[in-house]
Amino acid sequence: MGEIVGAGLLAHVPTIALPEATRRELNHGADTTLVSGLERLRADVFETADYDTVVVLDSHWATTVEFVVTAHDRRSGLFTSEELPRGMSRRPYDFPGDPELAHLIAARGEANGTWITAIDDHSLPIFYATTNLWEFLGKGLPDKRWISIGVCQTADTEDNLRLGRALGQAIAESDRKVLLIASGALSHTFWPLRQLRDHEAAGVEHIFTPEAAAADFERIAWFKAGDHAKVLDTMPEFYKFKPEARFGHYLMMIGALGEADCTAAARQYGEYENSVGTGQVHLWFDRPETGFPAARPTALEVDRP
């Protein structure tokens, strides 16, 4: 029987891929703590934990008519970002996939009232919400498998939770020990282009609005207290601050971890920081001694709209 051994809500911002000198230039001489945070997280978890596969819930990969999970035997190549090619250009990536787990995840879609397709096309694009975190947390660990699941741009809160339920059930049915990464931001509004360069430093004063920063800090406090029920109950309020990908990366993660029944408390790596108006943080949830809660009943076992 498989299990989820840890999970994280992690920032993947382009800044972390820049040379240190450039990062300091953008931040008044100081380096971003998002880099040192990932370095500590790698040492604490990714180099020491007992796991087989990392599943990235990728907030940059937007599908439309279904959720998609990568089912390649291996993914490798050179990544250049279509969004920011000046900062992320021809960056090599090379890691094994997990086709068996991917197909198990896809097979659980129908029972959970959603649509999941496993794709092994080697021409399928990859996104920096996956590659940036692999560079820090997976590069140099050749035996660890990495797969990604995209967010679906037509999905609502319930759809994302259904994906998470399918993911959790598939992992339980496998023999895999898995780390989940919800790769994405909290509040996510960019400064307009003509103002943006005045707000590239990491300070909280550069978050798009004080209200957005306050909403982020409120949720960080709930995460640290293990109060995922409060986060879920207040999603309508949080949507006002445009969380990245409608917070689909987090919702899929928490759907796999038991939703409101999950009380795993977060450890924070690095500071809460701005990235041109958006709220960024690294939070890690260790597996409780009693394990994450069991998967909820499938959508076909209960009456869900």
Residue pairs with C-beta under 8 A, 6 or more apart in sequence:
1 172
1 173
1 175
2 171
2 172
2 173
2 174
2 175
2 176
2 177
2 178
3 171
3 172
3 177
3 178
3 287
3 291
3 292
4 168
4 171
4 178
4 179
4 180
4 256
4 257
4 287
4 292
5 49
5 50
5 51
5 177
5 178
5 179
5 287
6 45
6 49
6 51
6 179
6 180
6 284
6 285
6 286
6 287
7 179
7 180
7 181
7 182
7 253
7 256
7 257
7 264
7 284
7 285
8 41
8 179
8 180
8 181
8 182
8 282
8 283
8 284
8 285
9 182
9 184
9 223
9 249
9 250
9 253
9 266
9 281
9 282
9 283
9 285
10 38
10 41
10 133
10 181
10 182
10 183
10 282
10 283
10 284
11 34
11 184
11 185
11 273
11 275
11 280
11 281
11 282
12 59
12 60
12 128
12 129
12 130
12 132
12 133
12 183
12 184
13 34
13 132
13 185
13 275
13 278
13 280
14 81
14 83
14 84
14 87
14 88
14 128
14 132
14 275
15 23
15 26
15 32
15 34
15 275
16 23
16 32
16 34
16 35
16 38
16 132
16 136
17 87
17 88
17 91
17 128
17 132
17 135
18 26
18 87
20 31
20 35
23 31
23 32
23 35
24 30
24 31
26 200
26 201
27 200
27 201
27 202
28 201
30 202
32 202
32 270
32 273
33 202
33 270
33 271
33 273
34 202
34 270
34 273
34 280
34 282
35 136
35 270
36 270
37 268
37 269
37 270
37 271
37 282
38 133
38 136
38 137
38 269
38 270
38 282
39 136
40 269
40 270
41 137
41 269
41 282
41 284
42 136
42 137
44 284
45 179
45 284
46 137
46 138
46 141
46 144
46 179
47 141
49 179
50 177
51 144
51 177
51 178
51 179
52 98
52 144
52 145
52 176
52 177
52 178
53 98
53 101
53 144
53 145
53 146
53 147
53 176
53 177
53 178
53 179
54 137
54 138
54 144
54 145
54 146
54 147
54 178
54 179
54 180
54 181
55 101
55 147
55 148
55 149
55 167
55 178
55 179
55 180
55 181
56 129
56 130
56 133
56 134
56 146
56 147
56 148
56 149
56 181
56 183
57 148
57 149
57 151
57 180
57 181
57 182
57 183
57 184
57 248
57 249
57 252
57 253
58 127
58 129
58 130
58 148
58 149
58 150
58 151
58 183
58 249
59 129
59 151
59 182
59 183
59 184
59 185
59 244
59 245
59 248
59 249
60 127
60 128
60 129
60 130
60 183
60 184
60 245
61 68
61 125
61 127
61 129
61 130
61 148
61 150
61 151
62 150
62 151
62 152
62 153
62 245
63 150
63 151
63 152
63 153
64 152
64 153
64 154
65 115
65 152
65 154
66 115
66 116
66 117
66 152
67 109
67 114
67 115
67 116
67 117
67 149
67 150
67 152
67 155
67 163
68 116
68 117
68 118
68 119
68 149
68 150
69 102
69 105
69 106
69 116
69 117
69 118
69 119
69 147
69 148
69 149
70 97
70 102
70 118
70 119
70 120
70 124
70 147
70 148
70 149
71 97
71 99
71 102
71 103
71 106
71 118
71 119
71 120
71 147
72 97
72 99
72 120
72 122
72 124
72 147
73 96
73 97
73 99
73 120
74 94
74 95
74 96
74 97
75 93
75 94
75 95
75 97
75 122
75 126
75 146
76 92
76 93
76 94
76 95
77 92
77 93
77 94
77 126
78 90
78 91
78 92
78 93
79 88
79 90
79 91
79 92
79 93
79 126
79 128
79 131
80 88
80 89
80 90
80 91
81 87
81 88
81 89
81 128
83 128
88 128
88 132
91 131
91 135
93 126
93 131
93 134
93 135
95 134
95 138
95 142
95 144
95 145
95 146
96 142
96 143
96 144
96 145
96 146
97 120
97 145
97 146
97 147
98 145
98 146
98 147
98 176
99 118
99 120
100 174
101 145
101 147
101 170
101 171
101 174
101 176
101 178
102 118
102 120
102 147
103 118
104 170
104 171
104 173
104 174
105 116
105 118
105 149
105 166
105 167
105 170
106 116
106 117
106 118
107 170
108 116
108 165
108 166
108 167
108 169
108 170
108 173
108 298
109 115
109 116
109 163
109 166
110 300
111 166
111 169
111 298
111 299
111 300
112 162
112 163
112 165
112 166
112 169
112 298
112 299
112 300
113 162
113 298
113 299
113 300
113 304
114 159
114 162
114 163
114 166
114 299
116 163
116 166
126 148
127 148
129 183
129 184
130 146
130 148
130 183
133 181
133 183
134 146
137 181
138 144
138 146
149 163
149 167
149 252
151 160
151 245
151 246
151 248
151 249
151 252
152 159
152 160
152 163
152 248
155 163
155 246
155 248
156 246
157 235
157 246
157 251
158 304
158 305
160 246
160 247
160 248
160 251
160 252
160 255
161 251
161 252
161 254
161 255
161 259
162 255
162 299
163 252
163 255
164 251
164 252
164 253
164 254
164 255
164 256
164 257
164 259
165 255
165 256
165 295
165 296
165 298
165 299
167 180
167 252
167 255
167 256
168 255
168 256
168 257
168 258
168 292
168 295
169 295
169 298
171 178
171 256
172 294
172 295
180 253
180 256
180 257
182 249
182 250
182 252
182 253
183 249
184 243
184 244
184 245
184 247
184 248
184 249
184 250
185 243
185 244
185 275
185 278
185 279
185 280
186 215
186 216
186 219
186 220
186 241
186 243
186 244
186 278
186 279
186 280
186 281
187 207
187 208
187 212
187 213
187 215
187 216
187 241
187 242
187 243
187 278
187 279
188 241
188 242
188 243
188 244
188 278
188 279
189 208
189 209
189 212
189 241
189 242
189 277
189 278
190 196
190 208
190 276
190 277
190 278
191 198
191 199
191 206
191 208
191 276
191 277
196 276
196 277
199 206
199 274
199 276
199 277
200 206
200 276
201 274
202 271
202 273
202 274
202 275
203 273
203 274
204 213
204 272
204 273
204 274
205 274
206 274
206 276
206 277
207 213
207 216
207 274
207 277
207 278
207 279
208 277
208 278
209 241
211 241
212 241
212 279
213 279
215 237
215 238
215 240
215 241
216 241
216 272
216 279
216 281
217 272
219 231
219 238
220 266
220 268
220 272
220 281
220 283
222 228
222 230
222 231
223 231
223 265
223 266
223 283
223 285
224 265
224 266
224 268
224 283
225 265
226 262
226 263
226 264
226 265
226 266
227 263
228 254
228 257
228 259
228 260
228 262
228 263
228 264
229 260
229 261
231 238
231 250
231 254
232 254
232 259
232 260
233 260
235 247
235 251
238 247
239 246
239 247
243 250
244 278
254 262
256 292
256 295
257 264
257 285
257 292
257 293
258 292
258 293
258 294
258 295
258 296
259 293
259 296
261 293
262 292
262 293
263 288
264 285
264 286
264 287
264 288
264 292
265 285
266 283
266 284
266 285
267 283
267 284
267 285
267 286
268 281
268 282
268 283
268 284
269 282
269 283
269 284
270 281
270 282
271 281
272 279
272 280
272 281
273 279
273 280
273 281
274 280
